[in-house]
Amino acid sequence: MLKTNKMKNYTIILLLQFCVSGYLQSQTINDYSGVYKIKGSEQKLDLNPKGSYILYNPESFGHLATDFCEYASKGQWKKISSDVIDITSENYYLKQEGFKYDLKQESKLSKDSVYIDIILPKDFEEVATPEFDLLLNYKTSKRIRSASNRIKLSKKDYSLVGVKNQLTLNLIFNAKGERFFNNRLNYNILQDYNLDTNTYNYFIISLPNFNQCFYDFEPYYHSYIYVKDKNTLIWKGEEWISQ
């Protein structure tokens, strides 16, 4: 009876050791946190053990605005299978600084018109030129798209007299001529914002944080990274090697 109990205990110990060993091995294989680099490039992908990621730009000593952007993207990552990693950038779950605006209302110039002045940082104006897409009063769908950031609207033509007016503002960028274009083309700044066009007629919308780094931010929504082996990831057609 004593021998039987000893054999049972020994068997249990062996099974426990086997299970623990298998668990630790699977954790080692499946823990893909760490820093990865593209072959032949200094661009880095940092998968933090706590579930965040940062896609760093290659170090540069140039003088363009893009040379001073430390990272191209950041957000959250998770393992969804033994050989697939899912990443989603922060713009899909929080409001980024670049969308913040300051809106001032004044009354000046012609009372028969509404003036909208959209102000971007000076250093950004030299790099990219958006079109300004305005939708007034969604139900009547009065829309205007302008290459100028200073817009004048007739109150009569745009039905802005004596009614509660709403403004939706988007900045639209054109990707023509770009071989690779990873950043966003449409930036929604205002959505159904109430405009008091009875009291005011001049609106100044400032976007102090709409800079080059914000513009070049790369969005990823459930983008899949494939695990080739414990040291190699496949993403965007490139091999990323563990450092």
C-alpha positions in Angstrom: 0.0 0.0 0.0 2.9 2.3 0.9 4.6 1.5 -2.4 1.4 2.3 -4.3 1.1 5.7 -2.7 4.7 6.5 -3.4 4.2 5.6 -7.0 1.1 7.8 -7.2 2.9 10.7 -5.7 5.9 10.2 -8.0 3.5 10.1 -11.0 1.8 13.3 -9.9 5.1 15.1 -9.5 6.2 14.1 -13.0 2.9 15.3 -14.4 3.2 18.6 -12.6 6.7 19.1 -13.8 5.7 18.2 -17.4 2.8 20.7 -17.2 4.9 23.5 -15.8 7.6 22.9 -18.3 5.1 22.9 -21.2 3.5 26.1 -19.8 6.8 28.0 -19.5 7.9 26.8 -22.9 4.6 28.0 -24.5 5.0 31.4 -22.7 8.5 31.8 -24.0 7.4 31.0 -27.5 4.3 33.1 -27.4 5.7 36.2 -25.6 6.5 38.4 -28.6 7.2 41.6 -26.7 10.5 43.3 -27.6 12.1 45.5 -30.2 12.1 44.5 -33.9 13.8 46.1 -36.9 13.2 45.8 -40.6 16.1 44.2 -42.4 18.4 46.9 -43.8 16.6 49.7 -42.0 16.7 51.6 -38.7 12.9 51.7 -38.3 11.9 49.9 -35.1 8.8 48.4 -33.8 8.7 48.2 -30.0 6.1 45.8 -28.6 5.8 46.6 -24.9 5.1 43.6 -22.5 2.1 45.6 -21.1 0.3 45.7 -24.4 1.4 49.1 -26.0 3.4 49.5 -29.1 5.5 52.3 -30.7 6.6 52.3 -34.3 9.7 54.5 -34.3 11.0 56.4 -37.3 14.5 55.8 -38.5 17.0 58.2 -36.9 17.8 61.1 -39.2 20.0 64.1 -39.3 18.1 66.0 -42.0 16.3 69.3 -41.7 12.8 68.4 -42.9 9.9 68.6 -40.4 9.5 64.8 -40.7 13.0 64.3 -39.5 12.1 65.4 -36.0 9.1 63.0 -35.6 10.3 60.4 -33.1 7.6 57.9 -34.0 5.3 57.1 -36.9 2.6 55.4 -34.9 1.6 54.1 -31.4 -1.2 52.3 -29.8 -2.1 48.8 -28.5 -1.1 45.3 -29.5 -2.3 41.8 -28.5 -1.7 38.2 -29.5 -4.8 36.7 -31.1 -3.3 33.3 -31.9 0.0 31.5 -31.6 1.3 33.1 -34.9 -0.7 36.3 -35.3 -0.4 39.7 -33.5 -3.1 42.4 -33.8 -2.3 46.1 -33.5 -4.7 49.1 -33.3 -3.3 52.7 -33.2 -4.4 55.2 -30.5 -6.5 57.3 -32.8 -9.2 54.7 -32.8 -9.7 54.8 -29.0 -8.7 58.3 -27.9 -8.8 61.9 -29.1 -5.4 63.0 -30.3 -3.9 66.4 -29.5 -3.9 67.3 -33.2 -7.7 67.5 -33.3 -7.9 70.0 -30.5 -9.1 73.4 -31.7 -9.9 76.9 -30.4 -12.9 78.7 -31.8 -13.4 82.5 -31.4 -16.6 84.3 -32.5 -16.6 87.9 -33.5 -18.9 90.4 -35.3 -17.3 92.4 -38.1 -17.3 93.2 -41.8 -20.5 92.6 -43.8 -23.5 91.5 -41.8 -24.9 89.7 -44.8 -22.0 87.3 -44.8 -20.4 84.6 -42.6 -16.6 84.5 -42.5 -14.7 81.4 -41.4 -10.9 81.7 -40.9 -9.1 78.4 -40.3 -5.6 78.8 -38.9 -2.9 76.1 -39.1 0.6 76.3 -37.6 3.0 78.2 -39.9 5.6 75.4 -40.2 2.8 73.0 -41.3 1.5 75.3 -44.0 4.8 75.0 -45.9 4.6 71.2 -46.0 1.1 70.1 -46.9 -1.9 72.0 -48.2 -5.4 70.6 -47.4 -8.8 71.4 -48.8 -11.3 72.6 -46.3 -14.6 70.7 -46.5 -17.5 72.5 -44.8 -21.0 71.1 -44.4 -23.6 73.5 -43.1 -26.9 72.3 -41.7 -26.8 68.6 -42.4 -30.5 68.4 -43.3 -30.2 71.0 -46.1 -26.7 69.7 -47.1 -25.1 73.1 -47.9 -21.5 72.1 -48.7 -18.5 73.9 -49.8 -14.9 72.7 -50.4 -12.2 75.4 -50.5 -8.5 75.4 -51.1 -8.3 78.7 -49.1 -8.4 78.7 -45.3 -10.3 82.0 -45.4 -13.9 81.4 -46.5 -16.7 83.9 -47.1 -20.3 82.7 -47.3 -23.5 84.6 -48.2 -26.0 84.2 -45.4 -28.8 84.3 -48.0 -27.3 81.7 -50.4 -26.4 79.3 -47.6 -29.7 79.7 -45.6 -27.9 81.0 -42.6 -30.5 83.6 -41.6 -32.7 83.2 -38.5 -32.1 79.5 -38.0 -30.0 77.4 -35.7 -26.9 76.6 -37.8 -24.5 73.7 -37.5 -21.0 73.3 -39.0 -19.0 70.1 -39.8 -15.4 70.8 -40.8 -13.0 68.3 -42.4 -9.5 68.7 -43.7 -9.0 66.7 -46.9 -5.6 65.8 -48.3 -4.8 64.5 -51.8 -2.5 61.5 -52.1 -1.8 61.9 -55.8 1.8 61.4 -56.8 2.6 59.6 -53.6 4.2 56.2 -54.0 3.6 55.2 -50.4 0.9 56.9 -48.3 0.4 55.5 -44.8 -1.2 58.5 -43.1 -4.8 59.7 -43.0 -6.4 61.7 -45.8 -9.5 63.0 -43.9 -9.4 64.8 -40.5 -12.8 65.5 -38.9 -12.3 68.7 -36.8 -15.9 69.8 -36.0 -19.0 67.7 -36.1 -22.4 69.5 -36.1 -21.0 72.4 -34.1 -23.6 75.0 -33.3 -22.9 78.4 -34.9 -24.6 81.5 -33.6 -24.8 83.4 -36.9 -27.5 85.8 -35.5 -25.1 87.3 -33.0 -21.7 86.7 -34.7 -20.6 86.4 -38.3 -16.8 86.0 -38.1 -15.5 82.6 -36.8 -11.8 81.9 -36.2 -10.9 78.2 -35.9 -7.3 77.6 -34.7 -5.6 74.2 -34.8 -2.4 74.8 -32.8 -1.4 71.1 -32.6 -2.1 70.1 -36.2 1.6 69.7 -37.0 3.7 67.6 -39.4 4.1 64.7 -36.9 0.3 64.6 -36.3 -0.3 64.6 -40.1 2.3 61.8 -40.7 0.9 59.6 -37.9 0.1 56.1 -39.4 -3.3 54.6 -38.4 -3.7 50.9 -38.0 -7.0 49.2 -37.2 -6.7 45.6 -36.3 -3.6 45.3 -38.5 -2.2 41.7 -38.5 1.5 40.9 -37.9 2.4 37.4 -38.7 4.9 35.4 -36.6 7.4 33.6 -38.9 9.5 32.2 -35.9 10.5 33.3 -32.4 12.9 36.0 -33.8 11.0 37.1 -37.0 7.8 38.9 -37.6 6.2 39.6 -41.1 4.4 42.9 -41.4 3.7 45.2 -44.3 5.6 42.9 -46.6 8.8 43.2 -44.6 10.6 40.9 -42.2 11.1 42.4 -38.7 14.0 40.9 -36.8 14.1 40.7 -33.0 16.9 42.8 -31.5 
